[in-house]
């Protein structure tokens, strides 16, 4: 996006595998109006962030764990062998939403989920009148591998 929208967040925490990439993205965020931008390690950032967006081509987990009640949007594990989330992220009180059950269970973050953790397609989720979380501590993980029709709809929006 070429703009930042104030959603009431306290700021943006940038984490990257290289300091050069982190500094570049932090400068970009500041240029788009985000006043509070900091650079931290993955472990430090994800331990305190309410919303985590992962969009990397990583083949090894970068996010070791998250705090209770966090929302995690994982976009990078969109092909075989890619992975951004450590095993602890998908353990405990977790709701795992996926864009395509077939794709996510074959090669998304859902491929690495513990036995017994169900996946729920975004189109199946009961949004109207139902709370998205079982409790305020429930971690919501959105595993998005990319669906062509969704990509087209987003591009046209």
N, C-alpha and C positions, 0 to 999 in steps of 0.2 A: 504494500500500500504506500501511497505517496503522502500520507497524512497520519497524524495520531489523533485519537479521539479520547477525551478525558472520561474515563469510565469510573472514576473515583478511586483508582488504584493509587497507592502511595508512591509508586515509581516503577522503574524498570531495572531489573538486575540482569546484566548480560554475562553469560558464561560461554566460553569457547575453548577449543583445544589449543588455539594459539592466541597469544596476547594481541597480535596484529589484527586478527579477525574481530576480537572482542572490542578493541579500540575503534576500529572502523565502524562497527555496528553501533556502538555507543555514540559516536559522533553523528551518525545518521539519525539516531533517535532524538538527540538534542536538537538537530537541525529541523526536525519536524514538530518541535514544541514540547517535548518531554523535558521538564525541568529537573526531575530527580532521576538520574541515570548513574548506576554504579556497576563496577566490574568485580565479580567474585568467582571463586571456584565453583564447580558444579555442586560439590557437597555442601558448601556454605549457602549457596543460593537456594538450592532445593529444600534445605532443612527449614527455611523460613518463608518461602514463597507460597502464596495462596493459589496462584495460577502459573502453570509451567507449560511453555510451548517448546517442543523439541522439533527441530527441522534440520537434521544432519544426515549424511550418508554413512554414519558410523556402523561398524560391524561388531563393536564391543559396547557394553552398557556404559553410558555416560552419567546417568542419573542414579545414584546409589540408593536413595530413599527419598520419601517426601513426608511432609507433616500431615497429621490427621486433618481431614476435610479439604485437602487440596484438590484442584482440578488440573489434570494432566492431559494435554493434547499432544499426541505423538504422531508426527507426520513423516518421519524419516524412514521408518521400517516399511518401505514400500516394495521390497523385493527380497528374494531369498538371501539369507546371510546377513541382512541388516538388523541392527538392534540398538536401541537407545536407553531402555529402561532396565535397571538392575532387578534381580529377583525379588528384593524386598518391596518394590513398588506394587507388585501384583499379589501381595500377601495380606491377610487380615481383612478388614472391613473395606472391600473394594467393589465398585460397580464398574464393569468393563463394557463400554459401549463401542461398537464397531460400525464402520460404514458398509462393509461386506463381510459377513461371517465366513463365507468360503475363502475369500482372499486373506483376511486377517488371521484365521486359524491355520492357513497354509504357510504364510510368510510374513505376517505382521507381528506386532508385539504379542498378540493373542497366542501365537505359536508357542511362546515361552511361559504361558500361564500355568499355574499349578493345577493338578487334576482336581476337578470339582468346581473350578471357578467358571461359571457360565458366561457366555458372551450374549449381548443383546444388541441387535441391529438398531441403529438410530431410528429407522422407519417403524420399528416395532415398539419403541419406548412410548409409554403412556404419558405424554407431556401435559395434557389438559387436566388440571385439578389434582394431579399427583405430584408429591414432592420428588425431586430427582434423586434424593439421598434417603437411605433408610434412617440415618441419624446425622447430626451435624459433623460427626467424625468420619463419615463414609468418604473415602477417596474415590473420585470419579476419574477414570482413565478413558479417554477417547482415542481409539486406535484407528487411524485413517490411512488406508493404503492407496486410496485414489480410485474413484469411480468416474468413468468418462462422462456420464450424464450430469453428475454433480459438478465436475470441473467446468463443463460448458455453462451450466446454470450460474455458477459463481462468476465466470468470466463475463457473462451477459448482465450481471446485476449492477 
